[in-house]
Amino acid sequence: MNTERIGPPLTAGERETLRAFLDFHRATLAMKCDGLTDEELRRRSMPPSTLSLLGLVRHMAEVERAWFRRVINGEDIPLVWSDEGDFQVAYDAGSATRSEAFAAWQAEVGHARRIEREAASLDVTGHVAKTGEDVSLRLVMLHLMHEYARHNGHADFLREGIDGAVGA
């Protein structure tokens, strides 16, 4: 997979800027996985952690699904890898493959982009069943950026541990 990462615009409206930053972070995660084998993508950070690059991709598929499809779109669907709603299950990549993990993640990103584009505004709200609170699409997009940024930091260390690649 060859990943092109486009920097966010320096001047744009709020929605375009949020959309661009979120896509930048998505592309960063994909870039950290470029050129690695399934085995390398499954390599764990350190015992007892199950954290791996492939686990991060799987986790972010769950995060995209939960926030955009379940919360904003109100879809009554389970997580991809856990019927019990346990986000941690995705981290354990076990015998997972790049094709399986990336297909799920890319599908969820596609749904998220569609849901965001179809929303009338950033003020559209969804309901978080676990807390009983309503949240705006704006908050969801900002939360996803935070989630990606945090996990992309993990991805930096994971990638460096695999083949020494650092940066960006």
KEZA-955420 format. One record per residue: residue number from 1; x, z, y of N, C-alpha, C, O in turn. Coordinates in steps of 0.05 Angstrom, whole numbers. Atoms other than C-alpha are relative to their C-alpha. Layout:
! KEZA-955420
NODE resi nc1 nc3 nc2 cac1 cac3 cac2 cc1 cc3 cc2 oc1 oc3 oc2
NODE NUM X Z Y X Z Y X Z Y X Z Y
...
This chain:
! KEZA-955420
NODE resi nc1 nc3 nc2 cac1 cac3 cac2 cc1 cc3 cc2 oc1 oc3 oc2
NODE 1 17 0 -24 0 0 0 18 0 25 34 18 28
NODE 2 -15 2 -25 29 -21 66 -19 9 23 -40 -3 27
NODE 3 17 -12 -20 0 21 122 9 -6 28 32 -1 36
NODE 4 -6 4 -28 -4 0 194 -14 22 16 -37 28 12
NODE 5 10 -23 -16 -12 58 242 0 -8 29 22 -13 40
NODE 6 3 8 -28 -38 42 312 -4 26 16 -21 42 11
NODE 7 2 -23 -17 -27 93 366 -26 0 16 -36 -22 23
NODE 8 25 -1 -15 -89 117 404 4 -11 29 27 -11 39
NODE 9 -2 12 -27 -104 85 472 8 22 20 1 45 17
NODE 10 -9 -19 -20 -73 118 533 -22 5 20 -23 26 33
NODE 11 23 -3 -18 -136 107 574 -24 -11 -15 -25 -35 -22
NODE 12 25 9 13 -205 103 541 -21 22 3 -15 44 13
NODE 13 21 -19 -1 -271 138 538 3 21 -23 20 18 -40
NODE 14 -2 -22 19 -282 202 498 -4 -10 -29 13 -3 -47
NODE 15 6 8 27 -312 170 436 21 -18 -11 30 -15 -34
NODE 16 -21 18 9 -261 114 431 26 15 -5 40 10 -24
NODE 17 -24 -16 3 -205 165 440 -1 17 -26 18 18 -41
NODE 18 3 -16 24 -232 211 386 2 -17 -25 16 -10 -44
NODE 19 0 19 23 -243 153 338 29 -9 -5 37 -10 -28
NODE 20 -27 10 3 -172 127 351 19 21 -11 36 16 -28
NODE 21 -18 -21 10 -138 194 341 -6 7 -29 12 12 -44
NODE 22 7 -6 28 -176 207 276 11 -22 -18 22 -16 -39
NODE 23 -12 22 16 -156 138 250 30 1 -1 42 -6 -21
NODE 24 -29 -3 0 -84 151 271 8 21 -21 28 16 -35
NODE 25 -7 -21 19 -83 215 230 -6 -10 -29 9 -3 -47
NODE 26 6 11 26 -116 179 171 23 -18 -9 33 -16 -32
NODE 27 -21 19 6 -63 125 174 27 15 -5 43 6 -22
NODE 28 -24 -15 5 -8 178 177 1 11 -28 22 10 -41
NODE 29 0 -10 28 -30 209 111 6 -23 -19 21 -19 -38
NODE 30 -5 23 17 -32 140 79 30 -8 1 42 -15 -20
NODE 31 -28 7 -4 37 125 107 19 18 -15 39 9 -26
NODE 32 -17 -20 14 66 189 77 0 -6 -30 18 4 -44
NODE 33 2 6 28 44 163 9 11 -28 -8 13 -34 -32
NODE 34 -9 27 5 70 92 16 25 -1 -18 44 15 -14
NODE 35 -24 5 15 120 68 -36 6 20 -22 27 18 -34
NODE 36 -4 -20 20 112 126 -84 -15 -6 -26 -37 -18 -25
NODE 37 14 3 26 93 125 -158 -21 22 -3 -22 41 12
NODE 38 20 -20 5 34 163 -185 13 27 -6 4 48 3
NODE 39 -14 -25 7 83 214 -214 11 14 25 8 38 27
NODE 40 -11 -12 -24 117 224 -147 -23 11 18 -20 32 30
NODE 41 23 -9 -16 49 230 -112 -12 26 -11 -24 42 4
NODE 42 10 -25 12 29 285 -162 20 23 1 12 45 -6
NODE 43 -21 -21 0 94 324 -153 -9 23 18 -16 19 41
NODE 44 9 -24 -14 77 395 -132 22 11 18 46 7 13
NODE 45 -19 -11 -19 109 430 -74 18 21 -11 42 19 -10
NODE 46 -15 -22 12 130 494 -109 -19 18 -15 -42 22 -6
NODE 47 18 -18 15 101 541 -161 -7 24 17 11 34 31
NODE 48 22 8 18 49 568 -163 -19 -21 13 -40 -27 2
NODE 49 17 19 -14 20 518 -112 -5 -25 -16 13 -35 -30
NODE 50 7 26 12 -16 456 -137 1 -22 21 -6 -45 15
NODE 51 -1 20 -22 -5 421 -70 18 -23 -6 41 -20 -14
NODE 52 -15 25 4 17 349 -76 -11 -20 20 -33 -16 31
NODE 53 11 21 -18 9 286 -35 -26 -11 -11 -45 -15 5
NODE 54 24 10 11 -43 260 -83 -23 21 3 -46 14 7
NODE 55 19 -21 -4 -78 327 -79 -11 1 28 -34 6 33
NODE 56 9 1 -28 -80 321 -3 -19 -23 4 -39 -20 18
NODE 57 17 23 -3 -111 252 -8 -28 7 -12 -48 1 0
NODE 58 25 -8 13 -164 279 -56 -15 21 17 -39 19 20
NODE 59 13 -20 -17 -177 339 -12 -12 -12 25 -35 -5 33
NODE 60 11 12 -24 -186 296 49 -24 -18 -6 -41 -22 12
NODE 61 24 14 8 -236 253 11 -24 20 0 -46 13 10
NODE 62 21 -20 0 -276 317 1 -8 9 28 -32 12 34
NODE 63 5 -8 -28 -269 337 74 -16 -21 14 -36 -14 28
NODE 64 15 22 -13 -292 269 99 -29 0 -10 -48 -1 6
NODE 65 27 0 13 -351 271 50 -17 23 10 -40 19 17
NODE 66 15 -23 -8 -372 341 68 -9 -1 29 -33 4 34
NODE 67 7 -2 -28 -370 336 143 -17 -24 10 -36 -20 25
NODE 68 15 23 -10 -395 265 154 -26 -5 -16 -47 -8 -4
NODE 69 23 6 16 -442 253 96 -19 23 -4 -44 20 0
NODE 70 18 -23 6 -468 322 79 -10 13 26 -33 20 28
NODE 71 7 -14 -24 -467 354 148 -14 -18 21 -37 -14 28
NODE 72 11 17 -21 -478 298 199 -23 -17 -10 -44 -20 3
NODE 73 20 19 10 -518 250 155 -21 14 -17 -42 2 -24
NODE 74 20 -15 15 -555 305 116 -4 -9 -28 -25 -4 -40
NODE 75 2 10 28 -541 274 48 3 24 -19 21 41 -16
NODE 76 -1 -21 21 -554 320 -12 16 -10 -23 5 -19 -43
NODE 77 -18 10 21 -493 301 -53 21 21 -5 29 36 12
NODE 78 -21 -19 7 -440 341 -90 27 -10 12 28 -32 22
NODE 79 -27 9 -7 -366 339 -73 8 -21 -21 -5 -23 -42
NODE 80 -10 21 18 -326 284 -108 10 13 -26 3 4 -48
NODE 81 -13 -12 23 -287 330 -155 -11 28 -8 -2 39 -28
NODE 82 10 -26 7 -328 394 -156 -30 2 5 -39 0 28
NODE 83 29 -4 -3 -402 403 -169 -7 27 12 -29 31 22
NODE 84 4 -26 -10 -394 475 -148 7 3 30 4 25 41
NODE 85 -8 -1 -28 -370 458 -78 26 13 6 31 22 28
NODE 86 -27 -12 -3 -299 483 -89 20 -21 9 28 -38 -6
NODE 87 -19 19 -11 -253 444 -43 28 2 -12 43 -18 -12
NODE 88 -26 -4 11 -192 473 -78 5 -17 -25 27 -24 -32
NODE 89 -3 16 25 -206 433 -142 14 -26 5 30 -35 -11
NODE 90 -12 26 -7 -184 369 -107 30 1 2 44 -18 -4
NODE 91 -29 -2 -3 -114 396 -95 15 -3 -26 37 -13 -26
NODE 92 -13 2 26 -99 398 -169 -3 -29 -10 -23 -36 -22
NODE 93 1 29 7 -83 324 -180 5 -5 -29 -1 -27 -39
NODE 94 -2 3 29 -66 336 -253 10 -27 -9 33 -34 -4
NODE 95 -7 27 9 -66 267 -284 -13 -22 17 -16 -45 9
NODE 96 13 20 -18 -100 233 -224 19 -22 6 44 -20 4
NODE 97 -16 23 -7 -76 165 -203 -5 -7 30 -24 0 42
NODE 98 3 10 -28 -64 133 -135 -26 -15 3 -41 -11 22
NODE 99 23 17 -3 -118 82 -148 -26 16 1 -44 10 17
NODE 100 24 -17 1 -170 135 -165 -3 16 26 -25 17 38
NODE 101 1 -17 -24 -153 181 -107 -5 -16 25 -21 -9 42
NODE 102 2 16 -24 -145 128 -55 -27 -15 2 -38 -19 24
NODE 103 26 13 0 -209 92 -76 -21 19 10 -38 12 26
NODE 104 20 -20 -9 -249 156 -67 4 6 30 -16 7 45
NODE 105 -5 -7 -28 -215 173 -1 -8 -23 19 -21 -19 39
NODE 106 7 23 -17 -222 102 28 -30 -4 1 -41 -12 22
NODE 107 30 2 0 -296 101 7 -12 20 19 -30 14 35
NODE 108 10 -21 -18 -308 167 43 7 -6 29 -10 -1 47
NODE 109 -7 8 -28 -270 143 105 -19 -22 10 -28 -21 33
NODE 110 19 22 -7 -314 80 104 -27 11 8 -39 3 27
NODE 111 26 -13 -6 -377 123 102 2 15 26 -17 13 43
NODE 112 -4 -15 -25 -350 168 157 0 -18 25 -13 -12 45
NODE 113 -1 19 -22 -335 109 202 -28 -11 6 -36 -14 29
NODE 114 27 11 -4 -404 80 191 -19 20 12 -33 14 31
NODE 115 17 -21 -10 -439 146 204 6 5 30 -12 9 46
NODE 116 -8 -5 -28 -399 157 268 -9 -23 18 -20 -18 40
NODE 117 8 23 -16 -412 86 293 -30 -2 4 -40 -10 25
NODE 118 29 1 -2 -487 91 279 -12 23 16 -35 21 24
NODE 119 10 -23 -15 -494 158 314 -5 -8 29 12 -21 42
NODE 120 7 7 -28 -528 151 382 21 10 20 26 -3 40
NODE 121 -19 -12 -19 -477 197 415 16 21 -15 11 28 -38
NODE 122 -16 -21 11 -425 250 402 -15 27 -1 -7 46 -13
NODE 123 16 -24 -1 -480 301 415 -19 1 -24 -34 21 -27
NODE 124 16 -1 25 -516 283 349 9 24 -16 33 30 -17
NODE 125 -7 -24 15 -519 345 307 -7 -2 -29 -25 -17 -38
NODE 126 5 -3 28 -517 361 234 0 30 -7 7 47 10
NODE 127 3 -28 7 -529 425 196 20 8 -22 23 -6 -42
NODE 128 -19 -10 19 -477 466 159 -15 21 -16 -20 43 -7
NODE 129 17 -18 16 -517 498 102 14 27 -5 1 47 -5
NODE 130 -15 -25 7 -462 549 85 -2 21 22 -4 45 16
NODE 131 1 -19 -23 -464 581 155 -27 1 14 -33 19 29
NODE 132 26 1 -13 -534 561 176 1 -10 29 -18 -6 44
NODE 133 -4 8 -28 -506 531 241 -2 -31 2 4 -46 -17
NODE 134 -1 29 -6 -515 463 273 26 -6 15 36 11 30
NODE 135 -25 9 -13 -453 425 296 -3 -28 10 -19 -44 -1
NODE 136 1 27 -11 -443 364 338 20 -19 -14 39 -10 -26
NODE 137 -19 20 10 -410 299 316 27 3 14 48 -1 1
NODE 138 -25 -5 -15 -358 314 370 17 22 -14 41 18 -18
NODE 139 -14 -22 14 -340 380 336 11 -9 -27 34 -3 -34
NODE 140 -9 10 26 -336 346 268 24 -18 3 43 -15 -12
NODE 141 -23 17 -4 -289 293 294 25 16 8 47 10 -2
NODE 142 -22 -17 -8 -245 345 327 10 17 -23 34 20 -27
NODE 143 -7 -16 24 -246 388 264 16 -18 -19 36 -9 -31
NODE 144 -14 18 18 -225 328 222 28 -6 10 47 -7 -6
NODE 145 -27 5 -11 -167 313 269 18 24 -6 41 21 -13
NODE 146 -15 -24 6 -145 385 262 8 2 -29 31 9 -36
NODE 147 -5 -1 29 -151 383 187 21 -20 -9 40 -13 -24
NODE 148 -21 20 6 -111 318 182 27 8 11 47 6 -3
NODE 149 -25 -7 -12 -58 342 230 14 22 -16 38 21 -20
NODE 150 -11 -21 16 -48 406 190 11 -10 -26 33 -4 -35
NODE 151 -8 10 26 -45 370 124 22 -21 2 38 -24 -17
NODE 152 -22 19 -3 0 315 151 26 15 4 47 4 -4
NODE 153 -24 -16 -1 50 370 167 9 7 -29 33 7 -35
NODE 154 -6 -6 28 46 390 93 11 -26 -13 31 -25 -28
NODE 155 -9 26 12 54 316 75 28 -6 8 43 -18 -8
NODE 156 -28 5 -8 118 312 116 19 15 -18 39 3 -28
NODE 157 -18 -15 18 150 367 74 -1 -10 -28 19 -11 -42
NODE 158 2 10 27 123 341 9 16 -26 -3 31 -29 -23
NODE 159 -14 26 1 150 271 23 30 4 1 45 -9 -14
NODE 160 -29 -6 -2 218 298 44 11 11 -27 33 4 -35
NODE 161 -8 -12 25 221 337 -21 1 -21 -23 16 -17 -42
NODE 162 0 21 21 207 274 -62 23 -19 3 38 -24 -16
NODE 163 -21 21 -3 255 223 -32 16 3 26 32 -15 32
NODE 164 -16 -4 -24 284 252 32 -11 -14 25 1 -10 46
NODE 165 10 14 -23 241 209 78 -12 20 19 -27 38 12
NODE 166 10 -18 -21 226 244 144 -10 -16 23 -4 -40 26
NODE 167 8 12 -25 193 229 210 -27 -13 0 -40 -16 -21
NODE 168 25 13 -6 133 196 240 -23 14 -13 -46 6 -11
